[in-house]
Amino acid sequence: MSEQSRKHLSIALAAGAVFALALGLRQAQPLFISVLNSHTGIGYATISLAFGIAQLTWGVAQPVAGAVADRWGPRWVMIAGVTLLAAANVATPFSGNAVVLTLLIGVAAAAGAGAVGPAMLISAANRWIPEAKRSVSAGIINAGGSFGQFTIIPLAQLLMGIAGWQPALVILGVAGLAAVPLVMVLTRTVPVLTGATAHGGATLRVALREAIGDPSFLLLNVGFFTCGFHVAFIATHLPGMVVLCELPASVSAWSLSVIGLFNIMGSLWVGRVVQKRSMKYALAIIYFARAIVILAFFLAPKTPAAFFLFAAGIGFTYLSTVPPTAGLVAKLRGARYLATLFGIVMLSHQIGGFLGAWLGGKAFEATGSYDWMWLADITLCLFAAIVQLPIREVRSLPAVAPAQA
């Protein structure tokens, strides 16, 4: 491996490690829903609403943080995000009512995580990495998030058993500050892209107007909306499904961890595949495969083995939509404002995520089961697969030469 390739790999790994901490902390939070409900008496549906708002806030934060970073650089935006995420986790055990809990989980933690979300991290890494290697880099960054889910969720469960749920949240929040030095590595002397750009020197306002008028960009948003719906529903309510089936709590922790493990493999695999193959067809296949996996789980007896097999199947496709989606945004609209434009696509994803997390709680309170949500999941997966097909997959616009580390 050449010196330049090693530098590119170190950048991708640093970004992946930041995503591991941020996503791991977010994905561990649903483990605390039951104890938060018992401790506060707020109610399952209200707590589900807080998690639904978190999905929405995480999405809103990404284009906002991306626009700031595209203008002034990503370093301090990401450091502020890491600090906010850590502080919100530390403060959550001390919340005593619905308003405070919603502000901490639904706003502060989610906004902090959004500032170090995939849109920001992929865009920051792309400032150094040449176009030919960007899909692999995106796969590594995405796999980092999954590695965080695979490791931090069992750690959270272990800490809850050893120290109790309140110290566990405090410990996890403090541990999240380890992302700060990684951000410093990722953003060392990173230039703000100016002058000739991948979008012909256009301003952010012009780039946004042209993106909104591009049917292919809009179809990407539609597909990612449905993706967010079922991903957030599974992440938030799989622990509740385990309780409903009267299985040990460890089944939910290990299921979420297995999702993360298999998504590492899926993300790395997809990152390599879409280097030379159609990104829109890769997305269509991923969404269709999810529909089949969810249908099989819906029909299967709910044993621990069924949960683990479902976690493995859904995990392989869980966040593997990110590399081809980010790649298509760059192909369609150029790399200059990728943090902002891919942030908009992530916002669409999280609007779906808000509905998936919130409606999951509402459906359970209304019917005592999640059956209607699973059926909605299957339908939306099939819809997402179909809307990828008309996307006009064009060659990349002229790109800015990457900075040399």
C-alpha positions, 0 to 999 in steps of 0.5 A: 500500500502506498503512503497516499493510500495509507493516508486515505485509509486513516482518514476513512478509519478516523471518520468510521470511529467517530460514527461508531461512537455517535451511532453506538450511543444513539442505538443503545438508548432504546435499551433504556426505554423500559427503565425510563418509563418505570422511573418517570411514569411518563408512559410508553407512547410519550417516550416513543414520541421523544425517540420519534422526535430524536429521529427527526432532529437527527435528520434536521441537524445534518443539512444544517450542520452540513451547510455550516461546515460547507461554508466554514469547515467541519472541525468545530461543528463536529466537536460541538456535536460530540460534546452535546451528545455526551452531555445529553447522555450524562444528563438523561438519568436526572430527567424527571418529566416528559419535557426534559426527557424530550429535550435531552433525548429528542433534541440535544442528543440527536442534534449532537449526533447529527453533527457527526452523522454520515453526511458530515463524515462522508463529506469531510473524508471526501475532501481528502479522498479521490473520487475513485475510492470514495464509495469504499471510503463511505463503506468503511465509515458506514461500517464504523457506525455498525461496529459501534452498534455491535460493541456499544449496545452489549456494553450498555447492557453490561453496564446496566447489569453491573452499575445500574441504568443511571450510572450506565448512561453517565459512563456512556456519555463520558466515553463519547468524548473519545470522538473529539481527538478523532475529529481532530485527526479527520479535520487536520488542516482540511480546507474549505472548498472554494473557487471552482467547484464540482457545481461550477462555482454555484452558490449553496442557494443555487445548488439547493434550488437545482437539486430540488428541481431534479426528479432523480434527487427527489426520488432518492429522498422518497426511497430514503424516507421509507428506509428511515421508517422501517430502520427506526421502527426496528431500532426503537421497538425491537426491544419491545417486541422481545418483551412482548414475546416474553423472551429475556432482555438479552435477546434484544441487546444481542439482536441489535448487536447482531444487526450492527455486526452484519451491517459491517459486512454489508456496508463494506461489501456494498462500498466495493460493489457500487464502485463499478456497478449501478448504484440505483439497482444496488439500492433497489435490490437492498430494499427488496431484500429487506421486504423478504427478510421482514416478511419471513420474520413476521411469519416465523415463530418468535424464538431467540433463534428467529430474532437472531436470524432476522437481525443477521438478515436485516443487518446486512442491508441495514445501513448499506443503503448509505454508500450508494445513496451518497454516491448518487447524490455526488453523481447527480449534484457534484461533491461541493455541497455534499454535506448539505445535499446528502444531509437533506436526503438524511433529513428525508430518511429521518422524517420517515424515522420519526414516523416509524419510531412514534407510530410503533408506540401508538400502534402497540398502545392501540392494538397490543401488537406490532403486526400492522407496523410489520405489514407497513414495513414490508409494503414500504420496502417494496415501494422503496425498491420500485422508486429507485428504478427511474433514477437517472444515474449520470456520470459525475459532474467535474469534481474538485481535485482532493486535497493532499494530506 
